[in-house]
């Protein structure tokens, strides 16, 4: 799944709600967004120990934090070795660009499903990340976007008119793809019930 939205728009709140549907969750927590309900682990070595210990656990919620983006990429590579989990990558554009996808991410994106690894890629703007991420996503979700490059990107990925994205209200999302897999109804549990869902199927 790919999830897009501007800063403060509700991405991380929605991601936390989605994560509640999984027993085993690892967050590549770039900006320290996940604390409540998560076991916060700081530093590369401590993160490695936590991932190794998690292999035998039925349930875990790990928030992995390192200052060095290269170390975070290494942790993404280690996550591939831990099956049957949801891997959430916050601020995905920190780790890839439209023209470059590091091998750690590429391996997870392409082959993670064979290890029962579900993935949630979170970014502010769709045009800032590599197309392989969205091409392999069976669900695209976005809060409001008005930048022409982002709308063009979404339209190519969704395969249909996405102009409604530019007029979405606050905390409202649009989605395409297999929305049954990622239960978007969880947004009804968001604070003050402010978020609504506008989804269409058929697109990958």
N, CA, C and O of each residue as an XYZ file, in Angstrom:
816
protein
N       0.842     -1.180      0.000
C       0.000      0.000      0.000
C       0.883      1.239      0.000
O       1.924      1.270      0.658
N       0.460      2.266     -0.747
C       1.133      3.559     -0.738
C       0.173      4.604     -0.196
O      -0.991      4.652     -0.594
N       0.661      5.439      0.712
C      -0.167      6.441      1.389
C       0.508      7.798      1.275
O       1.665      7.957      1.661
N      -0.229      8.791      0.736
C       0.346     10.109      0.479
C      -0.462     11.203      1.159
O      -1.674     11.083      1.338
N       0.237     12.279      1.536
C      -0.442     13.438      2.110
C       0.572     14.437      2.650
O       1.684     14.070      3.029
N       0.176     15.692      2.680
C       1.063     16.731      3.172
C       1.276     16.588      4.679
O       0.536     15.876      5.359
N       2.295     17.272      5.184
C       2.602     17.226      6.609
C       1.402     17.710      7.424
O       0.815     18.748      7.121
N       1.046     16.952      8.456
C      -0.069     17.317      9.313
C      -1.426     16.969      8.743
O      -2.454     17.322      9.321
N      -1.440     16.273      7.603
C      -2.712     15.964      6.961
C      -3.422     14.738      7.505
O      -4.608     14.542      7.239
N      -2.712     13.906      8.264
C      -3.352     12.732      8.851
C      -2.740     11.407      8.448
O      -3.267     10.357      8.815
N      -1.623     11.421      7.692
C      -1.032     10.170      7.219
C      -0.664      9.226      8.355
O      -1.058      8.060      8.361
N       0.096      9.742      9.314
C       0.581      8.870     10.387
C      -0.552      8.376     11.269
O      -0.516      7.249     11.761
N      -1.557      9.218     11.469
C      -2.717      8.789     12.263
C      -3.431      7.640     11.570
O      -3.791      6.652     12.211
N      -3.637      7.764     10.267
C      -4.274      6.695      9.511
C      -3.404      5.451      9.510
O      -3.913      4.339      9.651
N      -2.094      5.625      9.352
C      -1.183      4.480      9.346
C      -1.243      3.714     10.667
O      -1.228      2.484     10.669
N      -1.310      4.430     11.781
C      -1.413      3.760     13.082
C      -2.694      2.942     13.173
O      -2.685      1.837     13.715
N      -3.785      3.469     12.652
C      -5.043      2.736     12.691
C      -4.976      1.490     11.812
O      -5.454      0.424     12.200
N      -4.381      1.629     10.631
C      -4.228      0.476      9.750
C      -3.367     -0.593     10.423
O      -3.660     -1.783     10.317
N      -2.314     -0.174     11.110
C      -1.401     -1.117     11.755
C      -2.095     -1.959     12.815
O      -1.639     -3.060     13.124
N      -3.186     -1.461     13.375
C      -3.912     -2.215     14.397
C      -4.471     -3.522     13.860
O      -4.814     -4.417     14.633
N      -4.566     -3.639     12.532
C      -5.117     -4.854     11.931
C      -4.076     -5.971     11.818
O      -4.409     -7.080     11.399
N      -2.833     -5.696     12.182
C      -1.758     -6.688     12.098
C      -1.232     -7.037     13.477
O      -1.166     -6.184     14.361
N      -0.857     -8.297     13.657
C      -0.276     -8.743     14.916
C       1.182     -8.324     15.031
O       1.652     -7.991     16.119
N       1.906     -8.339     13.901
C       3.343     -8.083     13.895
C       3.611     -6.883     12.985
O       3.318     -6.917     11.790
N       4.174     -5.825     13.570
C       4.370     -4.570     12.839
C       5.755     -4.003     13.134
O       6.172     -3.916     14.289
N       6.455     -3.622     12.076
C       7.705     -2.885     12.225
C       7.580     -1.560     11.496
O       7.281     -1.531     10.302
N       7.808     -0.459     12.209
C       7.775      0.866     11.608
C       9.200      1.375     11.442
O       9.948      1.477     12.414
N       9.570      1.692     10.211
C      10.814      2.416      9.952
C      10.472      3.872     10.237
O      10.013      4.603      9.359
N      10.702      4.269     11.465
C      10.112      5.492     12.030
C      11.059      6.684     11.857
O      11.721      7.111     12.803
N      11.105      7.197     10.663
C      12.075      8.205     10.263
C      12.057      9.444     11.151
O      13.113      9.943     11.540
N      10.872      9.943     11.472
C      10.754     11.188     12.236
C      10.169     10.979     13.624
O       9.739     11.939     14.264
N      10.148      9.737     14.099
C       9.651      9.459     15.444
C       8.167      9.711     15.596
O       7.736     10.350     16.556
N       7.375      9.208     14.643
C       5.930      9.432     14.654
C       5.170      8.419     15.503
O       4.021      8.657     15.874
N       5.807      7.290     15.811
C       5.096      6.185     16.451
C       5.686      5.888     17.824
O       6.783      5.344     17.942
N       4.946      6.251     18.840
C       5.378      6.000     20.216
C       4.296      5.251     20.978
O       4.541      4.156     21.483
N       3.109      5.826     21.065
C       2.025      5.182     21.802
C       1.656      3.855     21.154
O       1.325      3.801     19.969
N       1.715      2.793     21.938
C       1.380      1.470     21.439
C       2.526      0.771     20.736
O       2.382     -0.376     20.312
N       3.669      1.444     20.604
C       4.840      0.868     19.954
C       5.994      0.753     20.943
O       6.111      1.541     21.881
N       6.834     -0.233     20.717
C       8.076     -0.374     21.468
C       9.155      0.423     20.726
O       9.614      0.002     19.664
N       9.550      1.538     21.265
C      10.520      2.408     20.611
C      11.928      1.862     20.818
O      12.347      1.611     21.948
N      12.654      1.681     19.715
C      14.014      1.167     19.767
C      14.915      2.158     19.028
O      14.677      2.457     17.857
N      15.936      2.661     19.698
C      16.805      3.680     19.121
C      18.231      3.170     18.977
O      18.764      2.520     19.876
N      18.831      3.468     17.851
C      20.205      3.048     17.599
C      20.250      1.767     16.789
O      19.450      0.857     17.006
N      21.185      1.696     15.858
C      21.238      0.580     14.914
C      21.398     -0.766     15.603
O      20.658     -1.703     15.305
N      22.340     -0.873     16.505
C      22.598     -2.161     17.167
C      21.387     -2.627     17.967
O      21.034     -3.805     17.939
N      20.751     -1.696     18.681
C      19.564     -2.052     19.466
C      18.430     -2.496     18.549
O      17.666     -3.396     18.896
N      18.318     -1.875     17.394
C      17.278     -2.256     16.443
C      17.507     -3.666     15.911
O      16.560     -4.435     15.747
N      18.758     -4.000     15.645
C      19.075     -5.355     15.185
C      18.684     -6.388     16.234
O      18.111     -7.427     15.907
N      18.992     -6.104     17.480
C      18.646     -7.019     18.572
C      17.135     -7.180     18.663
O      16.633     -8.289     18.844
N      16.406     -6.066     18.536
C      14.946     -6.109     18.631
C      14.332     -6.922     17.497
O      13.388     -7.680     17.715
N      14.862     -6.766     16.294
C      14.346     -7.531     15.157
C      14.619     -9.022     15.315
O      13.775     -9.854     14.983
N      15.793     -9.352     15.822
C      16.127    -10.761     16.036
C      15.190    -11.369     17.086
O      14.716    -12.493     16.919
N      14.924    -10.629     18.165
C      14.045    -11.132     19.223
C      12.602    -11.250     18.733
O      11.852    -12.106     19.201
N      12.217    -10.390     17.791
C      10.832    -10.378     17.326
C      10.468    -11.615     16.516
O       9.290    -11.947     16.384
N      11.467    -12.294     15.976
C      11.193    -13.433     15.099
C      10.320    -14.481     15.781
O       9.478    -15.102     15.132
N      10.510    -14.681     17.072
C       9.765    -15.719     17.790
C       8.516    -15.179     18.487
O       7.817    -15.934     19.164
N       8.226    -13.898     18.336
C       7.078    -13.306     19.026
C       5.829    -13.346     18.148
O       5.889    -13.078     16.948
N       4.708    -13.683     18.760
C       3.445    -13.722     18.029
C       2.962    -12.317     17.711
O       2.367    -12.083     16.659
N       3.219    -11.383     18.620
C       2.746    -10.013     18.440
C       3.848     -9.031     18.833
O       4.500     -9.196     19.864
N       4.045     -8.024     18.013
C       4.974     -6.943     18.361
C       4.626     -5.695     17.568
O       4.027     -5.761     16.494
N       5.021     -4.549     18.130
C       4.897     -3.246     17.480
C       6.228     -2.529     17.702
O       6.460     -1.973     18.776
N       7.084     -2.537     16.716
C       8.407     -1.949     16.849
C       8.481     -0.621     16.108
O       8.063     -0.519     14.955
N       9.008      0.381     16.771
C       9.326      1.659     16.155
C      10.843      1.779     16.119
O      11.475      2.027     17.147
N      11.431      1.603     14.932
C      12.884      1.591     14.794
C      13.376      2.975     14.389
O      12.863      3.574     13.444
N      14.388      3.482     15.120
C      14.872      4.840     14.877
C      16.392      4.878     14.848
O      17.062      4.435     15.780
N      16.920      5.420     13.750
C      18.356      5.670     13.608
C      18.517      7.035     12.957
O      17.679      7.451     12.156
N      19.586      7.725     13.298
C      19.823      9.034     12.701
C      20.355      8.930     11.278
O      20.122      9.822     10.462
N      21.061      7.861     10.977
C      21.687      7.689      9.672
C      20.730      6.988      8.702
O      20.336      5.849      8.955
N      20.346      7.644      7.596
C      19.444      6.997      6.627
C      20.002      5.690      6.067
O      19.242      4.773      5.756
N      21.324      5.602      5.938
C      21.919      4.361      5.437
C      21.696      3.213      6.412
O      21.480      2.075      5.996
N      21.747      3.509      7.703
C      21.464      2.476      8.697
C      19.993      2.065      8.641
O      19.661      0.893      8.816
N      19.130      3.027      8.398
C      17.705      2.703      8.267
C      17.475      1.806      7.053
O      16.659      0.886      7.106
N      18.182      2.068      5.973
C      18.087      1.194      4.801
C      18.562     -0.218      5.134
O      17.962     -1.201      4.697
N      19.638     -0.314      5.906
C      20.110     -1.630      6.332
C      19.039     -2.353      7.146
O      18.871     -3.565      7.015
N      18.318     -1.613      7.983
C      17.244     -2.229      8.781
C      16.105     -2.701      7.893
O      15.499     -3.738      8.161
N      15.809     -1.951      6.839
C      14.790     -2.394      5.886
C      15.206     -3.731      5.278
O      14.379     -4.623      5.088
N      16.495     -3.857      4.977
C      16.996     -5.127      4.463
C      16.831     -6.255      5.457
O      16.500     -7.377      5.072
N      17.057     -5.977      6.736
C      16.884     -6.989      7.776
C      15.413     -7.361      7.926
O      15.092     -8.518      8.199
N      14.522     -6.395      7.749
C      13.082     -6.667      7.858
C      12.636     -7.743      6.870
O      11.696     -8.490      7.141
N      13.308     -7.818      5.732
C      12.970     -8.843      4.737
C      13.158    -10.248      5.311
O      12.492    -11.189      4.880
N      14.054    -10.391      6.273
C      14.330    -11.702      6.863
C      13.315    -12.083      7.931
O      13.351    -13.199      8.450
N      12.409    -11.169      8.263
C      11.423    -11.413      9.321
C      10.042    -11.564      8.682
O       9.419    -10.555      8.352
N       9.545    -12.781      8.496
C       8.301    -12.988      7.749
C       7.051    -12.674      8.575
O       7.111    -12.441      9.782
N       5.925    -12.676      7.873
C       4.597    -12.542      8.473
C       4.472    -11.278      9.312
O       4.184    -11.342     10.507
N       4.688    -10.144      8.689
C       4.567     -8.886      9.394
C       4.144     -7.781      8.434
O       4.130     -7.965      7.217
N       3.802     -6.637      9.003
C       3.581     -5.416      8.248
C       4.791     -4.513      8.456
O       5.139     -4.199      9.594
N       5.428     -4.096      7.379
C       6.536     -3.151      7.447
C       6.030     -1.796      6.967
O       5.564     -1.664      5.835
N       6.123     -0.793      7.835
C       5.702      0.565      7.518
C       6.944      1.433      7.348
O       7.791      1.489      8.240
N       7.056      2.103      6.216
C       8.207      2.965      5.961
C       7.721      4.409      5.911
O       7.105      4.839      4.936
N       8.010      5.147      6.979
C       7.641      6.564      7.048
C       8.618      7.402      6.235
O       9.805      7.088      6.150
N       8.095      8.486      5.632
C       8.931      9.394      4.841
C       9.787      8.605      3.858
O      11.015      8.691      3.864
N       9.110      7.839      3.019
C       9.784      6.944      2.081
C      10.758      7.681      1.173
O      11.758      7.105      0.743
N      10.483      8.937      0.876
C      11.361      9.702     -0.012
C      12.742      9.932      0.592
O      13.659     10.334     -0.124
N      12.913      9.687      1.889
C      14.242      9.757      2.501
C      15.148      8.646      1.975
O      16.371      8.781      2.002
N      14.558      7.546      1.497
C      15.304      6.342      1.170
C      15.318      6.005     -0.317
O      16.003      5.071     -0.734
N      14.582      6.745     -1.103
C      14.602      6.528     -2.541
C      14.276      7.838     -3.236
O      13.936      8.827     -2.587
N      14.381      7.840     -4.546
C      14.034      9.015     -5.345
C      13.270      8.526     -6.564
O      13.177      7.318     -6.782
N      12.722      9.430     -7.361
C      12.015      8.972     -8.566
C      12.895      8.151     -9.504
O      12.384      7.336    -10.272
N      14.207      8.354     -9.451
C      15.108      7.675    -10.382
C      15.968      6.588     -9.743
O      16.678      5.874    -10.452
N      15.916      6.449     -8.429
C      16.781      5.473     -7.761
C      16.029      4.753     -6.645
O      15.419      5.378     -5.777
N      16.090      3.425     -6.690
C      15.481      2.592     -5.650
C      16.552      1.675     -5.089
O      16.979      0.746     -5.775
N      16.999      1.908     -3.861
C      18.060      1.077     -3.276
C      17.678     -0.399     -3.246
O      16.500     -0.752     -3.194
N      18.682     -1.239     -3.279
C      18.447     -2.673     -3.374
C      17.637     -3.191     -2.191
O      16.847     -4.121     -2.351
N      17.817     -2.607     -1.006
C      17.072     -3.079      0.176
C      15.567     -2.893     -0.013
O      14.775     -3.784      0.296
N      15.190     -1.726     -0.524
C      13.770     -1.474     -0.779
C      13.268     -2.290     -1.952
O      12.165     -2.834     -1.908
N      14.060     -2.375     -2.986
C      13.649     -3.115     -4.176
C      13.347     -4.574     -3.847
O      12.357     -5.133     -4.319
N      14.199     -5.182     -3.040
C      14.001     -6.582     -2.668
C      12.722     -6.751     -1.862
O      11.958     -7.690     -2.089
N      12.490     -5.842     -0.923
C      11.281     -5.929     -0.107
C      10.032     -5.744     -0.961
O       9.057     -6.479     -0.807
N      10.061     -4.765     -1.859
C       8.911     -4.470     -2.704
C       8.597     -5.640     -3.629
O       7.440     -6.038     -3.767
N       9.624     -6.182     -4.255
C       9.417     -7.207     -5.271
C       9.121     -8.592     -4.705
O       8.332     -9.345     -5.274
N       9.753     -8.922     -3.589
C       9.674    -10.308     -3.116
C       9.091    -10.457     -1.710
O       8.942    -11.577     -1.220
N       8.764     -9.350     -1.063
C       8.258     -9.437      0.301
C       7.001    -10.279      0.435
O       6.811    -10.977      1.431
N       6.142    -10.208     -0.578
C       4.883    -10.965     -0.490
C       5.126    -12.472     -0.384
O       4.304    -13.194      0.180
N       6.256    -12.950     -0.924
C       6.572    -14.382     -0.836
C       6.924    -14.790      0.588
O       6.952    -15.977      0.915
N       7.191    -13.804      1.428
C       7.497    -14.065      2.833
C       6.371    -13.564      3.738
O       6.550    -13.396      4.945
N       5.208    -13.329      3.128
C       4.026    -12.840      3.854
C       4.313    -11.514      4.559
O       3.874    -11.285      5.686
N       5.049    -10.660      3.883
C       5.359     -9.332      4.406
C       4.491     -8.312      3.682
O       4.688     -8.053      2.494
N       3.545     -7.741      4.388
C       2.755     -6.646      3.838
C       3.542     -5.359      4.048
O       4.343     -5.248      4.976
N       3.301     -4.394      3.175
C       4.103     -3.175      3.204
C       3.221     -1.938      3.090
O       2.234     -1.923      2.355
N       3.597     -0.907      3.828
C       2.908      0.379      3.803
C       3.958      1.464      3.630
O       4.761      1.717      4.528
N       3.942      2.103      2.463
C       4.892      3.158      2.148
C       4.205      4.511      2.274
O       3.186      4.763      1.632
N       4.775      5.382      3.111
C       4.151      6.654      3.472
C       5.047      7.787      2.993
O       6.239      7.810      3.299
N       4.481      8.723      2.245
C       5.265      9.842      1.723
C       4.375     11.066      1.580
O       3.151     10.953      1.501
N       4.998     12.227      1.547
C       4.230     13.454      1.394
C       3.714     13.611     -0.025
O       2.549     13.949     -0.234
N       4.582     13.367     -0.999
C       4.208     13.589     -2.391
C       4.523     12.351     -3.219
O       5.630     11.820     -3.129
N       3.580     11.883     -4.018
C       3.833     10.689     -4.837
C       4.928     10.884     -5.866
O       5.622      9.927     -6.212
N       5.101     12.101     -6.364
C       6.105     12.338     -7.402
C       7.529     12.275     -6.873
O       8.478     12.323     -7.655
N       7.697     12.166     -5.544
C       9.035     12.145     -4.949
C       9.584     10.745     -4.719
O      10.722     10.599     -4.273
N       8.796      9.707     -5.014
C       9.262      8.348     -4.770
C       9.331      7.564     -6.073
O       8.799      7.988     -7.099
N       9.987      6.428     -6.018
C      10.194      5.603     -7.198
C       8.888      4.934     -7.627
O       8.093      4.505     -6.791
N       8.684      4.854     -8.933
C       7.424      4.295     -9.446
C       7.257      2.807     -9.130
O       6.129      2.317     -9.084
N       8.339      2.092     -8.914
C       8.200      0.666     -8.574
C       7.394      0.476     -7.297
O       6.692     -0.525     -7.147
N       7.491      1.432     -6.372
C       6.745      1.314     -5.117
C       5.244      1.356     -5.371
O       4.497      0.531     -4.845
N       4.808      2.309     -6.172
C       3.373      2.408     -6.443
C       2.919      1.338     -7.428
O       1.791      0.855     -7.337
N       3.785      0.962     -8.368
C       3.410     -0.069     -9.333
C       3.144     -1.402     -8.651
O       2.299     -2.177     -9.100
N       3.867     -1.670     -7.565
C       3.697     -2.923     -6.829
C       2.640     -2.815     -5.723
O       2.317     -3.813     -5.078
N       2.109     -1.628     -5.505
C       1.098     -1.436     -4.450
C      -0.267     -1.873     -4.961
O      -0.693     -1.458     -6.039
N      -0.950     -2.707     -4.190
C      -2.300     -3.083     -4.599
C      -3.337     -2.089     -4.093
O      -4.521     -2.209     -4.409
N      -2.895     -1.102     -3.303
C      -3.771     -0.034     -2.825
C      -3.013      1.285     -2.871
O      -1.871      1.369     -2.421
N      -3.656      2.317     -3.417
C      -3.137      3.689     -3.370
C      -4.122      4.525     -2.574
O      -5.324      4.495     -2.836
N      -3.615      5.271     -1.605
C      -4.469      6.136     -0.786
C      -3.819      7.507     -0.712
O      -2.607      7.610     -0.525
N      -4.610      8.558     -0.855
C      -4.046      9.890     -0.764
C      -5.002     10.865     -0.096
O      -6.220     10.789     -0.262
N      -4.419     11.780      0.662
C      -5.141     12.955      1.115
C      -5.054     13.989     -0.008
O      -4.549     13.671     -1.085
N      -5.516     15.182      0.206
C      -5.588     16.183     -0.861
C      -4.211     16.531     -1.427
O      -3.238     16.712     -0.694
N      -4.167     16.615     -2.754
C      -2.982     17.083     -3.467
C      -3.427     17.995     -4.593
O      -4.423     17.732     -5.266
N      -2.678     19.069     -4.791
C      -3.014     20.023     -5.849
C      -1.882     20.241     -6.847
O      -2.104     20.816     -7.912
N      -0.684     19.796     -6.522
C       0.454     19.967     -7.416
C       0.244     19.141     -8.690
O       0.009     17.936     -8.597
N       0.321     19.761     -9.886
C       0.075     19.035    -11.142
C       0.913     17.771    -11.297
O       0.416     16.755    -11.783
N       2.199     17.825    -10.881
C       3.040     16.628    -11.015
C       2.504     15.469    -10.194
O       2.545     14.323    -10.640
N       1.999     15.757     -8.990
C       1.462     14.700     -8.135
C       0.163     14.142     -8.704
O      -0.057     12.930     -8.689
N      -0.695     15.023     -9.205
C      -1.954     14.564     -9.793
C      -1.694     13.724    -11.038
O      -2.372     12.722    -11.264
N      -0.720     14.127    -11.845
C      -0.373     13.353    -13.032
C       0.151     11.980    -12.655
O      -0.197     10.981    -13.284
N       0.992     11.932    -11.624
C       1.536     10.669    -11.133
C       0.407      9.746    -10.674
O       0.359      8.575    -11.051
N      -0.493     10.283     -9.862
C      -1.602      9.479     -9.350
C      -2.495      8.986    -10.479
O      -2.967      7.849    -10.453
N      -2.723      9.839    -11.466
C      -3.592      9.444    -12.573
C      -2.989      8.284    -13.355
O      -3.705      7.369    -13.760
N      -1.685      8.317    -13.570
C      -1.033      7.222    -14.285
C      -1.094      5.936    -13.480
O      -1.281      4.859    -14.045
N      -0.939      6.036    -12.180
C      -0.980      4.850    -11.340
C      -2.393      4.290    -11.187
O      -2.590      3.075    -11.209
N      -3.375      5.179    -11.032
C      -4.759      4.748    -10.824
C      -5.422      4.336    -12.127
O      -6.348      3.525    -12.129
N      -4.946      4.898    -13.243
C      -5.543      4.550    -14.526
C      -6.890      5.183    -14.765
O      -7.689      4.669    -15.548
N      -7.154      6.293    -14.102
C      -8.436      6.970    -14.244
C      -8.300      8.412    -13.786
O      -7.267      8.816    -13.250
N      -9.353      9.178    -14.005
C      -9.353     10.579    -13.602
C      -9.243     10.683    -12.081
O      -9.995     10.032    -11.354
N      -8.313     11.495    -11.608
C      -8.118     11.667    -10.164
C      -8.331     13.119     -9.746
O      -7.858     13.532     -8.686
N      -9.023     13.882    -10.551
C      -9.165     15.313    -10.278
C      -9.825     15.590     -8.937
O      -9.623     16.656     -8.356
N     -10.607     14.647     -8.441
C     -11.275     14.871     -7.152
C     -10.281     15.006     -6.005
O     -10.607     15.558     -4.954
N      -9.047     14.493     -6.216
C      -8.020     14.589     -5.180
C      -7.719     16.050     -4.848
O      -7.400     16.374     -3.704
N      -7.817     16.923     -5.837
C      -7.479     18.332     -5.627
C      -8.512     19.071     -4.797
O      -8.234     20.155     -4.285
N      -9.709     18.497     -4.656
C     -10.766     19.191     -3.918
C     -11.209     18.409     -2.675
O     -12.250     18.707     -2.090
N     -10.430     17.426     -2.284
C     -10.760     16.689     -1.065
C     -10.747     17.641      0.130
O      -9.895     18.525      0.224
N     -11.694     17.452      1.031
C     -11.732     18.252      2.238
C     -10.701     17.798      3.242
O     -10.048     16.775      3.039
N     -10.540     18.547      4.333
C      -9.581     18.169      5.376
C      -9.863     16.765      5.914
O     -11.007     16.418      6.204
N      -8.798     15.961      6.041
C      -8.874     14.617      6.610
C      -9.726     13.662      5.772
O     -10.170     12.629      6.274
N      -9.956     13.994      4.514
C     -10.679     13.094      3.622
C      -9.671     12.427      2.689
O      -8.713     13.063      2.251
N      -9.885     11.154      2.388
C      -8.953     10.425      1.539
C      -9.653      9.877      0.311
O     -10.868      9.682      0.298
N      -8.865      9.634     -0.711
C      -9.313      8.911     -1.903
C      -8.453      7.669     -2.032
O      -7.271      7.695     -1.690
N      -9.027      6.591     -2.518
C      -8.272      5.350     -2.624
C      -8.632      4.566     -3.856
O      -9.757      4.644     -4.350
N      -7.670      3.806     -4.355
C      -7.870      2.939     -5.504
C      -7.234      1.601     -5.226
O      -6.258      1.502     -4.483
N      -7.802      0.558     -5.838
C      -7.198     -0.757     -5.739
C      -8.002     -1.697     -4.861
O      -9.205     -1.515     -4.675
N      -7.323     -2.711     -4.321
C      -7.960     -3.743     -3.511
C      -8.161     -3.221     -2.092
O      -7.463     -3.621     -1.160
N      -9.131     -2.317     -1.948
C      -9.324     -1.681     -0.645
C      -9.858     -2.651      0.401
O      -9.886     -2.328      1.588
N     -10.279     -3.831     -0.026
C     -10.723     -4.826      0.946
C      -9.540     -5.396      1.719
O      -9.688     -5.832      2.861
N      -8.360     -5.390      1.088
C      -7.183     -5.955      1.748
C      -6.747     -5.079      2.906
O      -6.466     -5.577      3.996
N      -6.691     -3.785      2.676
C      -6.352     -2.849      3.741
C      -7.646     -2.197      4.199
O      -8.195     -1.369      3.471
N      -8.149     -2.535      5.367
C      -9.501     -2.118      5.795
C      -9.584     -0.619      6.053
O      -9.375     -0.161      7.177
N      -9.888      0.138      5.008
C      -9.939      1.586      5.145
C     -11.066      2.046      6.046
O     -11.113      3.218      6.420
N     -11.974      1.155      6.401
C     -13.038      1.527      7.335
C     -12.485      1.912      8.692
O     -13.202      2.494      9.505
N     -11.226      1.600      8.952
C     -10.650      1.960     10.242
C     -10.618      3.466     10.423
O     -10.497      3.940     11.553
N     -10.723      4.227      9.356
C     -10.677      5.679      9.515
C     -11.867      6.188     10.304
O     -11.837      7.307     10.815
N     -12.898      5.397     10.410
C     -14.049      5.809     11.216
C     -13.679      5.933     12.678
O     -14.413      6.551     13.449
N     -12.546      5.353     13.078
C     -12.114      5.407     14.460
C     -11.178      6.581     14.724
O     -10.713      6.758     15.850
N     -10.898      7.374     13.711
C     -10.007      8.500     13.901
C     -10.654      9.557     14.790
O     -11.879      9.595     14.904
N      -9.851     10.417     15.423
C     -10.386     11.421     16.348
C     -11.496     12.264     15.727
O     -11.363     12.762     14.610
N     -12.579     12.412     16.460
C     -13.713     13.247     16.089
C     -14.386     12.802     14.801
O     -15.187     13.536     14.223
N     -14.053     11.583     14.351
C     -14.652     11.062     13.123
C     -14.548     12.061     11.971
O     -15.488     12.230     11.195
N     -13.403     12.712     11.875
C     -13.249     13.765     10.877
C     -12.937     13.217      9.493
O     -13.191     13.892      8.495
N     -12.395     12.014      9.414
C     -11.963     11.480      8.136
C     -13.079     10.692      7.473
O     -13.754      9.885      8.111
N     -13.260     10.937      6.194
C     -14.208     10.180      5.391
C     -13.427      9.443      4.322
O     -12.259      9.739      4.070
N     -14.088      8.476      3.696
C     -13.413      7.662      2.695
C     -14.122      7.782      1.359
O     -15.348      7.712      1.285
N     -13.346      7.962      0.314
C     -13.867      8.007     -1.043
C     -13.018      7.039     -1.836
O     -11.895      7.379     -2.211
N     -13.520      5.839     -2.103
C     -12.700      4.811     -2.728
C     -13.326      4.322     -4.026
O     -14.542      4.360     -4.216
N     -12.452      3.864     -4.909
C     -12.878      3.197     -6.128
C     -11.974      2.011     -6.325
O     -10.794      2.062     -5.976
N     -12.520      0.916     -6.891
C     -11.755     -0.297     -7.112
C     -11.286     -0.362     -8.564
O     -11.376      0.612     -9.310
N     -10.800     -1.497     -8.928
C     -10.377     -1.854    -10.278
C      -8.920     -1.483    -10.564
O      -8.260     -2.207    -11.309
N      -8.390     -0.399    -10.013
C      -6.998     -0.033    -10.318
C      -6.049     -0.808     -9.441
O      -6.413     -1.221     -8.340
N      -4.830     -1.011     -9.917
C      -3.850     -1.726     -9.089
C      -3.200     -0.785     -8.110
O      -2.346     -1.202     -7.327
